[in-house]
C-alpha cells in the first residue's frame, strides 16, 4: 500500500498514540510505502514549532528539531519523495 501522510497525521503520530502512530510504525516496518514532498516537510517543521505543541514536546523530552531530524532519518530509508 502507498500513502501520502498529511501534516496532521505526522504530528499525531509523532506526539500521541493511536492510528497515526500505527501508520508511522507500518512505514518503519516497510509494510506500507510513504510518499512525501518537500512542501509537506516544510509545513510539518513550521507547525511543530508552534507554541501549542511545546508543552507536549517538553513532556516527551524532545524538540521540534529533534522530531524533524527523526522524520528525515526515517524518510531517507523508508519513503519515496515527490518533487
Secondary structure, DSSP 8 states (H G I E B T S, - for coil): -EEE--HHHHHHHHHS-SHHHHHHHHHHTTSSEEEEEHHHHHHHHHHHTSGGGHHHHHHHT--HHHHHHHHHHHHHHHEEEE-
